[in-house]
Amino acid sequence: MPYIPEDRREQYDLGIELLATSLLKTREEHGDGVLAGELNYTIFRLAKILCHDKTGAPIGYAGIATVLSAMNEAQHEIRRRVLASYEDVKIKTNNDVSI
């Protein structure tokens, strides 16, 4: 995961927190099924915007591949840092699968 300097995070964090708050409210009001669709929409829309320049023209293969790569790496980081910890807790709670 490419960690950016803290002074550069500031320009994104407020917007991310506002978006997350809105999505958490969606989860509370409508459940994970609706959240899944709205989160998918949000991620797709952001990626689609980033795949175009200021005029709306596609940015080309390399730029689109960069966006896709960043999304893929973010998925891997969630698995590594969030899902793996969750799985470790569940193994302790329910015992590991035996062979």
MARTOR-602089 format. One record per residue (C-alpha): residue in three letters; chain; x, y, z. Coordinates in steps of 0.25 Angstrom, whole numbers, plus 2048, in hexadecimal, padded with zeros to 3 digits. Layout:
N
{r->Ala; c->A; c1->X; c2->Y; c3->Z} .
...
This chain:
99
{r->Met; c->A; c1->800; c2->800; c3->800} .
{r->Pro; c->A; c1->806; c2->80D; c3->7FC} .
{r->Tyr; c->A; c1->806; c2->816; c3->808} .
{r->Ile; c->A; c1->805; c2->824; c3->805} .
{r->Pro; c->A; c1->80B; c2->82F; c3->80E} .
{r->Glu; c->A; c1->802; c2->834; c3->818} .
{r->Asp; c->A; c1->801; c2->842; c3->813} .
{r->Arg; c->A; c1->7FC; c2->83D; c3->806} .
{r->Arg; c->A; c1->7F1; c2->834; c3->80D} .
{r->Glu; c->A; c1->7EA; c2->841; c3->812} .
{r->Gln; c->A; c1->7E5; c2->844; c3->804} .
{r->Tyr; c->A; c1->7DE; c2->837; c3->804} .
{r->Asp; c->A; c1->7DA; c2->833; c3->812} .
{r->Leu; c->A; c1->7CE; c2->83C; c3->814} .
{r->Gly; c->A; c1->7C7; c2->838; c3->807} .
{r->Ile; c->A; c1->7CA; c2->829; c3->80A} .
{r->Glu; c->A; c1->7C4; c2->82B; c3->818} .
{r->Leu; c->A; c1->7B8; c2->832; c3->813} .
{r->Leu; c->A; c1->7B6; c2->827; c3->808} .
{r->Ala; c->A; c1->7B8; c2->81C; c3->813} .
{r->Thr; c->A; c1->7AE; c2->822; c3->81C} .
{r->Ser; c->A; c1->7A4; c2->822; c3->811} .
{r->Leu; c->A; c1->7A6; c2->814; c3->80E} .
{r->Leu; c->A; c1->7A6; c2->810; c3->81C} .
{r->Lys; c->A; c1->798; c2->816; c3->81D} .
{r->Thr; c->A; c1->794; c2->80F; c3->811} .
{r->Arg; c->A; c1->798; c2->802; c3->818} .
{r->Glu; c->A; c1->791; c2->805; c3->825} .
{r->Glu; c->A; c1->784; c2->809; c3->81D} .
{r->His; c->A; c1->784; c2->7FE; c3->812} .
{r->Gly; c->A; c1->78E; c2->7F3; c3->816} .
{r->Asp; c->A; c1->79A; c2->7ED; c3->80F} .
{r->Gly; c->A; c1->793; c2->7EA; c3->802} .
{r->Val; c->A; c1->790; c2->7F8; c3->7FF} .
{r->Leu; c->A; c1->79D; c2->7FD; c3->804} .
{r->Ala; c->A; c1->7A4; c2->7F3; c3->7FA} .
{r->Gly; c->A; c1->79D; c2->7FA; c3->7EE} .
{r->Glu; c->A; c1->79F; c2->808; c3->7F3} .
{r->Leu; c->A; c1->7AE; c2->805; c3->7F6} .
{r->Asn; c->A; c1->7B0; c2->7FF; c3->7E9} .
{r->Tyr; c->A; c1->7A9; c2->80B; c3->7E2} .
{r->Thr; c->A; c1->7B2; c2->814; c3->7EA} .
{r->Ile; c->A; c1->7BF; c2->80D; c3->7E7} .
{r->Phe; c->A; c1->7BB; c2->80B; c3->7D8} .
{r->Arg; c->A; c1->7B8; c2->81A; c3->7D6} .
{r->Leu; c->A; c1->7C5; c2->81F; c3->7DD} .
{r->Ala; c->A; c1->7CD; c2->815; c3->7D4} .
{r->Lys; c->A; c1->7C5; c2->819; c3->7C7} .
{r->Ile; c->A; c1->7C8; c2->828; c3->7CA} .
{r->Leu; c->A; c1->7D7; c2->825; c3->7CC} .
{r->Cys; c->A; c1->7D7; c2->81E; c3->7BF} .
{r->His; c->A; c1->7D3; c2->82A; c3->7B7} .
{r->Asp; c->A; c1->7DA; c2->838; c3->7B6} .
{r->Lys; c->A; c1->7D4; c2->846; c3->7B9} .
{r->Thr; c->A; c1->7CD; c2->845; c3->7AB} .
{r->Gly; c->A; c1->7C7; c2->838; c3->7AE} .
{r->Ala; c->A; c1->7D0; c2->830; c3->7A4} .
{r->Pro; c->A; c1->7D5; c2->823; c3->7A8} .
{r->Ile; c->A; c1->7E4; c2->824; c3->7AD} .
{r->Gly; c->A; c1->7E9; c2->818; c3->7A6} .
{r->Tyr; c->A; c1->7ED; c2->80A; c3->7A9} .
{r->Ala; c->A; c1->7F9; c2->80D; c3->7B3} .
{r->Gly; c->A; c1->7F0; c2->817; c3->7BB} .
{r->Ile; c->A; c1->7E5; c2->80D; c3->7BC} .
{r->Ala; c->A; c1->7EE; c2->802; c3->7C0} .
{r->Thr; c->A; c1->7F3; c2->80B; c3->7CB} .
{r->Val; c->A; c1->7E5; c2->80D; c3->7D1} .
{r->Leu; c->A; c1->7E2; c2->7FE; c3->7D0} .
{r->Ser; c->A; c1->7F0; c2->7FA; c3->7D6} .
{r->Ala; c->A; c1->7ED; c2->804; c3->7E2} .
{r->Met; c->A; c1->7DF; c2->7FE; c3->7E4} .
{r->Asn; c->A; c1->7E5; c2->7F0; c3->7E4} .
{r->Glu; c->A; c1->7F0; c2->7F4; c3->7EE} .
{r->Ala; c->A; c1->7E6; c2->7FA; c3->7F7} .
{r->Gln; c->A; c1->7DE; c2->7ED; c3->7F7} .
{r->His; c->A; c1->7EB; c2->7E5; c3->7FA} .
{r->Glu; c->A; c1->7EE; c2->7EF; c3->806} .
{r->Ile; c->A; c1->7E0; c2->7ED; c3->80B} .
{r->Arg; c->A; c1->7E2; c2->7DE; c3->80B} .
{r->Arg; c->A; c1->7EF; c2->7DF; c3->812} .
{r->Arg; c->A; c1->7EC; c2->7E9; c3->81D} .
{r->Val; c->A; c1->7DD; c2->7E7; c3->81F} .
{r->Leu; c->A; c1->7D8; c2->7DA; c3->81B} .
{r->Ala; c->A; c1->7E4; c2->7D2; c3->820} .
{r->Ser; c->A; c1->7E3; c2->7D8; c3->82E} .
{r->Tyr; c->A; c1->7D4; c2->7D4; c3->82D} .
{r->Glu; c->A; c1->7D7; c2->7C6; c3->829} .
{r->Asp; c->A; c1->7E2; c2->7C5; c3->834} .
{r->Val; c->A; c1->7D7; c2->7C8; c3->83F} .
{r->Lys; c->A; c1->7CD; c2->7BF; c3->839} .
{r->Ile; c->A; c1->7D8; c2->7B3; c3->839} .
{r->Lys; c->A; c1->7DA; c2->7B6; c3->848} .
{r->Thr; c->A; c1->7CB; c2->7B7; c3->84A} .
{r->Asn; c->A; c1->7C7; c2->7AA; c3->842} .
{r->Asn; c->A; c1->7D4; c2->7A3; c3->841} .
{r->Asp; c->A; c1->7DB; c2->7A0; c3->834} .
{r->Val; c->A; c1->7D7; c2->797; c3->829} .
{r->Ser; c->A; c1->7DE; c2->789; c3->82B} .
{r->Ile; c->A; c1->7E3; c2->781; c3->820} .
